[in-house]
Amino acid sequence: MTERLIVGGLESEEARRFIETLPTVEDLMPPLSLADLGVKRWQPPEDAAAQLVTPLTPADRKRRRILRAIEANPGASDRRIAEIADCDHKTVARYRRAGELPAEPEDEA
């Protein structure tokens, strides 16, 4: 729709010919498969269906943010994870003490 509006607004024949020479979106970014990404076999989590139909509570969303932040930054401190996940560093430490997250690396002072 947007493309038709833009191309339709071109006034010169030269501009229209130029647009025709541009590659398409499909040419620039062909569809990818899991094999293209190097994934041999993929299985959804066992509770994938439940995750999709069960609404998350605010606590669940917070927990998920923290877990994702720690997974993406495994060597980061509690304070850094807290900045990323928008929570308190004490909350991150509590999750780590509970064994849900990898232990925070020791400071080398």
Order of alpha helices (4+ residues) and beta strands (2+ residues): alpha-alpha-alpha-alpha-alpha-alpha-alpha
